[in-house]
């Protein structure tokens, strides 16, 4: 089976899964995956991973400019991802997300200030524009951010370790075998906390992970640039080039919240996919240097990793919890 980004082949595999009742189980398949990735002993010796490269967002037929991308893991319970979520003029706005134990990492660069513009983060708990939120909203946002970070951690580590970690325990069951003219894939059903459910497709020949598939609501779009986990980041611009008064700011936030609620009510449940590709040897284990995503059958992002280091010393500041 070709180790390339191939929506047609993978789509065929996903749609033609055949349940096999005998001869296979999740533990046997995952053991073969870990052996293909480098073996249990070498994988168990991995304590940290640091990766960097670029992320290119795709919207329909349009691809954005590549933005810096960084990821760091310190097992068993530290994870950080930093990526560009918006561009204002020549300024790239990056968001850092992740977790340190039960602490949440969730910070967005402060954008440059221009007259008549307000930077807005849209996400669980309501829209904010630098204003105050209630304790209930803050806790809801914290829990949602932690759950999203746990799931993102799982989506990366399944393609690297094919196992579960205490930071986000997972359960595995054998779901069958998928076939296409290009080959076969074993399918592992994955479940975790907060209703996390996905299917891991494993190449039947190389035993390397091919993709992870799951169902969720489509991203919330309110005339914005989509950010990770269905959140959004945008710059709201008002005519006249004047600074916003408190009354204008309050009205803008109310309008945004109304638009969010309206857009949220219309969201469909669609299929999300993460594709693992271009596995290369790093310190005796195989790691994917390309991670591509699609939403509802349409490409949405390609991450190209230029450097991956195994067991480097990672600056503790990268895992600082957001206050």
The 8 nearest C-alpha neighbors of each residue, nearest first, counted from 0:
[[1, 182, 181, 2, 204, 202, 183, 205],
 [0, 2, 3, 181, 5, 4, 182, 8],
 [3, 1, 276, 0, 277, 4, 209, 278],
 [4, 2, 1, 5, 276, 277, 275, 0],
 [3, 5, 6, 276, 2, 274, 291, 275],
 [6, 4, 7, 8, 3, 9, 10, 1],
 [5, 7, 9, 8, 10, 4, 296, 11],
 [8, 6, 10, 5, 9, 11, 12, 4],
 [9, 7, 11, 10, 5, 6, 12, 179],
 [8, 10, 12, 11, 6, 7, 13, 5],
 [9, 11, 13, 7, 12, 8, 6, 14],
 [12, 10, 8, 9, 14, 13, 179, 15],
 [11, 13, 9, 177, 178, 15, 10, 179],
 [14, 12, 10, 11, 15, 16, 9, 177],
 [13, 15, 11, 12, 16, 10, 177, 9],
 [16, 14, 12, 177, 13, 11, 178, 17],
 [15, 17, 177, 176, 14, 13, 12, 175],
 [18, 16, 176, 175, 177, 19, 15, 178],
 [17, 19, 175, 176, 174, 20, 16, 177],
 [20, 18, 175, 21, 17, 176, 23, 174],
 [19, 21, 18, 22, 175, 23, 174, 24],
 [22, 20, 23, 19, 24, 18, 175, 173],
 [21, 23, 24, 20, 19, 27, 175, 173],
 [24, 22, 21, 27, 25, 28, 173, 19],
 [23, 25, 173, 27, 26, 28, 172, 22],
 [24, 26, 173, 172, 28, 27, 29, 171],
 [25, 27, 29, 28, 24, 30, 171, 172],
 [28, 26, 30, 25, 29, 24, 31, 23],
 [27, 29, 31, 25, 30, 26, 32, 24],
 [28, 30, 32, 26, 31, 27, 25, 33],
 [31, 29, 27, 33, 32, 28, 26, 34],
 [32, 30, 34, 28, 29, 33, 35, 206],
 [31, 33, 29, 206, 35, 30, 34, 207],
 [34, 32, 36, 30, 38, 35, 31, 39],
 [33, 35, 38, 31, 37, 32, 36, 30],
 [36, 34, 32, 33, 37, 206, 31, 207],
 [35, 37, 33, 285, 34, 284, 38, 32],
 [38, 36, 284, 34, 35, 41, 283, 285],
 [39, 37, 34, 33, 40, 41, 36, 42],
 [38, 40, 42, 41, 43, 33, 34, 37],
 [41, 39, 43, 42, 38, 44, 37, 45],
 [42, 40, 44, 43, 39, 38, 37, 45],
 [41, 43, 39, 44, 45, 40, 38, 37],
 [42, 44, 40, 41, 45, 39, 46, 38],
 [45, 43, 41, 42, 46, 40, 310, 39],
 [46, 44, 42, 43, 47, 310, 309, 41],
 [47, 45, 74, 310, 73, 44, 48, 75],
 [46, 48, 310, 73, 72, 45, 309, 74],
 [49, 47, 309, 72, 71, 308, 310, 50],
 [50, 48, 71, 308, 307, 70, 72, 309],
 [51, 49, 307, 70, 306, 69, 71, 308],
 [52, 50, 69, 306, 304, 68, 305, 70],
 [51, 53, 304, 305, 68, 303, 67, 69],
 [54, 52, 67, 68, 66, 303, 65, 302],
 [53, 55, 302, 66, 65, 301, 68, 67],
 [56, 54, 65, 301, 300, 63, 64, 66],
 [55, 57, 300, 63, 299, 62, 54, 301],
 [58, 56, 62, 299, 300, 61, 59, 63],
 [59, 57, 61, 60, 62, 299, 56, 298],
 [58, 60, 61, 57, 297, 298, 62, 299],
 [61, 59, 58, 62, 57, 298, 297, 299],
 [60, 62, 58, 59, 57, 63, 56, 64],
 [63, 61, 57, 56, 58, 64, 55, 60],
 [64, 62, 56, 55, 57, 65, 61, 58],
 [63, 65, 55, 66, 62, 56, 54, 86],
 [66, 64, 55, 54, 53, 63, 67, 56],
 [65, 67, 54, 53, 83, 64, 55, 68],
 [66, 68, 53, 82, 52, 83, 54, 69],
 [69, 67, 82, 53, 52, 51, 54, 81],
 [68, 70, 51, 81, 80, 50, 52, 82],
 [69, 71, 80, 50, 79, 49, 51, 81],
 [70, 72, 49, 79, 48, 78, 50, 80],
 [73, 71, 78, 48, 47, 77, 74, 79],
 [72, 74, 47, 77, 46, 75, 78, 76],
 [75, 73, 76, 46, 77, 72, 47, 78],
 [74, 76, 73, 166, 77, 164, 165, 46],
 [75, 77, 166, 74, 100, 99, 73, 78],
 [78, 76, 99, 73, 72, 98, 74, 100],
 [77, 79, 72, 97, 98, 71, 73, 99],
 [80, 78, 97, 71, 70, 96, 318, 72],
 [79, 81, 70, 96, 95, 69, 97, 71],
 [82, 80, 95, 69, 94, 68, 70, 96],
 [83, 81, 68, 93, 94, 67, 84, 69],
 [82, 84, 93, 66, 92, 85, 67, 94],
 [85, 83, 93, 226, 92, 82, 94, 232],
 [86, 84, 92, 83, 91, 224, 87, 232],
 [85, 87, 91, 90, 92, 88, 89, 84],
 [88, 86, 90, 89, 91, 85, 92, 110],
 [87, 89, 90, 86, 91, 111, 85, 92],
 [88, 90, 87, 91, 86, 92, 111, 85],
 [89, 91, 87, 88, 86, 92, 111, 110],
 [90, 92, 86, 85, 83, 93, 87, 89],
 [93, 91, 85, 83, 108, 86, 84, 110],
 [94, 92, 83, 82, 84, 108, 107, 91],
 [93, 95, 107, 81, 82, 106, 83, 84],
 [94, 96, 81, 106, 105, 80, 107, 93],
 [97, 95, 105, 104, 80, 79, 81, 94],
 [96, 98, 79, 104, 148, 78, 80, 103],
 [97, 99, 103, 104, 78, 102, 77, 100],
 [100, 98, 77, 102, 101, 76, 318, 103],
 [99, 101, 76, 102, 98, 77, 166, 103],
 [102, 100, 99, 103, 98, 145, 76, 166],
 [103, 101, 99, 100, 98, 320, 104, 145],
 [102, 104, 98, 320, 145, 105, 321, 97],
 [103, 105, 97, 320, 96, 321, 98, 106],
 [106, 104, 96, 95, 321, 103, 97, 107],
 [107, 105, 95, 94, 104, 321, 96, 108],
 [106, 108, 94, 93, 95, 109, 105, 92],
 [109, 107, 93, 92, 110, 94, 106, 95],
 [108, 110, 107, 111, 92, 118, 112, 93],
 [111, 109, 108, 92, 112, 118, 90, 87],
 [112, 110, 113, 109, 90, 87, 118, 92],
 [111, 113, 110, 114, 116, 117, 118, 109],
 [112, 114, 116, 115, 111, 117, 240, 242],
 [115, 113, 242, 240, 241, 116, 112, 243],
 [114, 116, 240, 241, 242, 237, 236, 113],
 [117, 115, 236, 235, 114, 113, 234, 237],
 [118, 116, 235, 234, 119, 236, 115, 128],
 [117, 119, 234, 233, 128, 235, 116, 120],
 [120, 118, 128, 233, 232, 127, 234, 117],
 [121, 119, 232, 127, 231, 126, 122, 233],
 [122, 120, 126, 231, 230, 232, 119, 125],
 [121, 123, 230, 125, 126, 124, 120, 231],
 [124, 122, 140, 125, 143, 139, 121, 230],
 [125, 123, 136, 140, 139, 122, 137, 126],
 [124, 126, 123, 122, 127, 256, 121, 136],
 [127, 125, 121, 120, 256, 122, 252, 128],
 [126, 128, 129, 120, 130, 119, 125, 121],
 [129, 127, 119, 130, 118, 120, 126, 117],
 [128, 130, 127, 131, 119, 118, 120, 132],
 [131, 129, 128, 127, 132, 126, 249, 248],
 [130, 132, 133, 129, 127, 128, 137, 134],
 [133, 131, 136, 137, 134, 130, 127, 135],
 [132, 134, 136, 135, 137, 131, 138, 124],
 [135, 133, 137, 136, 138, 132, 139, 131],
 [134, 136, 138, 133, 137, 139, 132, 124],
 [137, 135, 124, 139, 133, 134, 138, 132],
 [136, 138, 134, 140, 135, 139, 141, 133],
 [139, 137, 141, 135, 140, 136, 142, 134],
 [140, 138, 136, 142, 141, 137, 124, 143],
 [139, 141, 143, 137, 124, 138, 123, 142],
 [142, 140, 138, 144, 139, 143, 145, 137],
 [143, 141, 145, 139, 144, 140, 146, 138],
 [142, 144, 140, 146, 145, 141, 139, 147],
 [143, 145, 147, 141, 142, 146, 140, 148],
 [144, 146, 148, 142, 147, 143, 103, 141],
 [145, 147, 149, 143, 148, 144, 142, 150],
 [148, 146, 144, 150, 145, 149, 143, 151],
 [149, 147, 97, 151, 145, 150, 146, 152],
 [150, 148, 152, 146, 147, 151, 167, 145],
 [149, 151, 153, 147, 152, 148, 154, 146],
 [150, 152, 154, 148, 153, 149, 147, 155],
 [153, 151, 149, 150, 155, 154, 148, 156],
 [154, 152, 150, 156, 151, 155, 157, 149],
 [155, 153, 151, 152, 157, 156, 150, 158],
 [154, 156, 152, 153, 157, 158, 151, 159],
 [155, 157, 159, 153, 158, 160, 154, 152],
 [158, 156, 161, 159, 160, 155, 154, 153],
 [157, 159, 156, 155, 208, 161, 160, 275],
 [158, 160, 156, 157, 286, 161, 155, 36],
 [159, 161, 162, 156, 157, 158, 33, 42],
 [162, 160, 157, 158, 159, 29, 33, 32],
 [161, 163, 160, 157, 164, 29, 156, 169],
 [162, 164, 169, 168, 165, 167, 161, 170],
 [163, 165, 168, 166, 167, 75, 162, 169],
 [166, 164, 168, 167, 75, 163, 76, 169],
 [167, 165, 76, 164, 168, 75, 100, 149],
 [166, 168, 165, 164, 149, 169, 163, 191],
 [169, 167, 165, 164, 163, 191, 166, 170],
 [170, 168, 191, 163, 190, 167, 189, 171],
 [169, 171, 190, 189, 191, 172, 168, 163],
 [172, 170, 189, 188, 25, 187, 169, 190],
 [173, 171, 25, 188, 187, 174, 189, 170],
 [172, 174, 25, 187, 24, 175, 188, 186],
 [175, 173, 186, 187, 188, 18, 172, 176],
 [176, 174, 18, 19, 186, 17, 173, 185],
 [175, 177, 185, 17, 16, 186, 184, 18],
 [176, 178, 16, 12, 184, 15, 183, 17],
 [179, 177, 183, 12, 182, 15, 184, 16],
 [178, 180, 181, 182, 12, 11, 183, 8],
 [181, 179, 182, 178, 8, 183, 11, 12],
 [182, 180, 179, 0, 8, 183, 1, 178],
 [183, 181, 179, 0, 180, 178, 184, 203],
 [184, 182, 178, 203, 177, 179, 202, 176],
 [183, 185, 203, 202, 201, 177, 176, 200],
 [184, 186, 176, 201, 200, 203, 175, 177],
 [185, 187, 200, 174, 175, 176, 199, 184],
 [186, 188, 173, 199, 174, 198, 172, 25],
 [189, 187, 198, 172, 171, 174, 197, 173],
 [188, 190, 171, 197, 196, 170, 198, 187],
 [191, 189, 196, 170, 195, 169, 197, 171],
 [192, 190, 169, 195, 168, 194, 170, 196],
 [191, 193, 194, 195, 190, 167, 168, 169],
 [192, 194, 195, 191, 146, 196, 150, 190],
 [195, 193, 192, 196, 191, 190, 197, 146],
 [194, 196, 191, 190, 193, 192, 197, 150],
 [197, 195, 190, 189, 194, 213, 191, 198],
 [198, 196, 213, 189, 212, 188, 211, 190],
 [197, 199, 188, 212, 187, 211, 189, 186],
 [198, 200, 211, 187, 186, 210, 188, 201],
 [199, 201, 186, 210, 209, 185, 184, 208],
 [202, 200, 208, 185, 184, 209, 206, 207],
 [201, 203, 184, 206, 207, 204, 205, 209],
 [202, 204, 184, 183, 206, 185, 201, 205],
 [205, 203, 202, 206, 0, 183, 182, 184],
 [204, 206, 207, 202, 203, 35, 0, 201],
 [207, 205, 202, 32, 203, 204, 201, 35],
 [206, 208, 205, 202, 32, 201, 35, 209],
 [209, 207, 201, 158, 210, 200, 202, 275],
 [210, 208, 201, 275, 200, 274, 202, 207],
 [209, 211, 274, 200, 273, 275, 208, 199],
 [210, 212, 199, 273, 272, 198, 200, 197],
 [211, 213, 272, 198, 197, 271, 210, 273],
 [214, 212, 197, 271, 270, 196, 198, 272],
 [213, 215, 270, 269, 271, 268, 216, 212],
 [216, 214, 268, 269, 217, 270, 213, 271],
 [217, 215, 268, 267, 269, 266, 218, 214],
 [216, 218, 267, 266, 269, 268, 215, 219],
 [219, 217, 229, 220, 216, 230, 225, 228],
 [218, 220, 229, 263, 217, 230, 221, 262],
 [221, 219, 222, 218, 223, 225, 262, 231],
 [220, 222, 223, 259, 219, 258, 262, 231],
 [223, 221, 220, 224, 233, 225, 231, 235],
 [222, 224, 233, 221, 225, 220, 232, 231],
 [223, 225, 232, 233, 231, 226, 85, 222],
 [226, 224, 231, 223, 232, 230, 220, 229],
 [225, 227, 231, 230, 84, 232, 229, 224],
 [228, 226, 229, 230, 225, 231, 84, 94],
 [227, 229, 230, 147, 226, 218, 151, 231],
 [228, 230, 218, 219, 227, 226, 231, 225],
 [231, 229, 122, 226, 228, 121, 227, 225],
 [232, 230, 226, 225, 121, 224, 120, 223],
 [231, 233, 120, 224, 119, 226, 121, 223],
 [234, 232, 223, 119, 224, 118, 235, 231],
 [233, 235, 118, 117, 119, 236, 116, 232],
 [236, 234, 117, 116, 233, 118, 237, 119],
 [235, 237, 116, 115, 234, 117, 238, 240],
 [238, 236, 115, 116, 239, 240, 235, 241],
 [239, 237, 240, 236, 115, 241, 116, 114],
 [238, 240, 241, 237, 115, 114, 242, 236],
 [239, 241, 115, 114, 238, 237, 242, 116],
 [242, 240, 115, 114, 239, 243, 238, 237],
 [241, 243, 115, 114, 244, 240, 116, 113],
 [244, 242, 247, 248, 115, 241, 245, 246],
 [243, 245, 247, 246, 248, 242, 249, 241],
 [246, 244, 248, 247, 249, 243, 250, 242],
 [245, 247, 249, 244, 248, 250, 243, 251],
 [248, 246, 250, 244, 249, 245, 243, 251],
 [247, 249, 251, 245, 246, 250, 243, 244],
 [250, 248, 246, 252, 251, 247, 245, 253],
 [249, 251, 253, 247, 252, 248, 254, 246],
 [250, 252, 248, 254, 249, 253, 247, 255],
 [251, 253, 255, 249, 254, 250, 256, 248],
 [254, 252, 250, 256, 255, 251, 257, 249],
 [253, 255, 251, 257, 252, 256, 250, 258],
 [254, 256, 252, 258, 253, 257, 259, 251],
 [257, 255, 259, 253, 258, 254, 252, 126],
 [258, 256, 254, 260, 259, 255, 253, 261],
 [257, 259, 255, 261, 256, 260, 262, 254],
 [260, 258, 256, 262, 261, 257, 263, 255],
 [259, 261, 263, 257, 258, 262, 256, 264],
 [260, 262, 258, 264, 259, 263, 257, 265],
 [263, 261, 259, 265, 264, 260, 258, 266],
 [264, 262, 260, 266, 265, 261, 259, 219],
 [263, 265, 261, 262, 266, 260, 259, 267],
 [266, 264, 262, 263, 267, 261, 260, 219],
 [265, 267, 263, 264, 217, 216, 262, 268],
 [268, 266, 216, 217, 269, 265, 215, 264],
 [267, 269, 216, 215, 217, 214, 266, 270],
 [270, 268, 295, 214, 215, 217, 216, 267],
 [269, 271, 214, 295, 213, 294, 215, 272],
 [270, 272, 294, 213, 212, 293, 214, 295],
 [273, 271, 212, 293, 292, 211, 274, 213],
 [272, 274, 292, 211, 210, 291, 212, 275],
 [275, 273, 210, 291, 290, 209, 292, 272],
 [276, 274, 290, 209, 210, 287, 289, 208],
 [275, 277, 289, 287, 278, 2, 3, 290],
 [278, 276, 288, 287, 289, 279, 2, 3],
 [279, 277, 287, 286, 285, 276, 288, 280],
 [280, 278, 285, 286, 277, 281, 287, 288],
 [279, 281, 285, 284, 283, 286, 282, 278],
 [280, 282, 284, 283, 285, 279, 286, 309],
 [283, 281, 284, 280, 309, 308, 285, 41],
 [282, 284, 281, 280, 37, 285, 41, 36],
 [285, 283, 37, 280, 281, 36, 282, 286],
 [284, 286, 280, 36, 279, 278, 281, 37],
 [285, 287, 278, 279, 159, 288, 280, 284],
 [288, 286, 278, 276, 277, 289, 275, 279],
 [287, 289, 304, 277, 278, 303, 286, 276],
 [290, 288, 303, 276, 287, 302, 277, 304],
 [291, 289, 275, 302, 274, 301, 276, 273],
 [292, 290, 301, 274, 273, 300, 302, 289],
 [293, 291, 273, 300, 272, 299, 298, 274],
 [292, 294, 298, 299, 297, 272, 271, 296],
 [293, 295, 271, 297, 296, 270, 299, 298],
 [294, 296, 270, 269, 297, 271, 293, 217],
 [295, 297, 294, 293, 298, 270, 6, 271],
 [296, 298, 293, 294, 295, 299, 59, 292],
 [299, 297, 293, 292, 300, 57, 294, 296],
 [300, 298, 57, 293, 292, 56, 58, 294],
 [301, 299, 56, 292, 57, 55, 291, 298],
 [300, 302, 291, 55, 54, 290, 292, 303],
 [301, 303, 54, 290, 289, 53, 291, 304],
 [304, 302, 289, 53, 52, 288, 301, 305],
 [303, 305, 52, 288, 51, 306, 289, 302],
 [304, 306, 52, 51, 303, 307, 288, 50],
 [307, 305, 51, 50, 304, 308, 52, 49],
 [308, 306, 50, 49, 51, 309, 305, 48],
 [307, 309, 49, 48, 311, 50, 310, 306],
 [308, 310, 48, 311, 47, 282, 45, 307],
 [311, 309, 47, 46, 48, 45, 308, 312],
 [312, 310, 309, 313, 308, 47, 48, 49],
 [311, 313, 310, 314, 47, 49, 315, 48],
 [314, 312, 311, 315, 317, 49, 47, 71],
 [313, 315, 316, 317, 312, 318, 311, 319],
 [316, 314, 317, 318, 313, 319, 312, 73],
 [317, 315, 319, 318, 314, 313, 320, 79],
 [316, 318, 315, 319, 314, 79, 313, 71],
 [319, 317, 316, 315, 99, 320, 79, 77],
 [320, 318, 316, 317, 321, 104, 315, 99],
 [319, 321, 104, 103, 102, 318, 322, 99],
 [322, 320, 104, 105, 103, 319, 106, 102],
 [321, 320, 103, 104, 319, 105, 106, 102]]
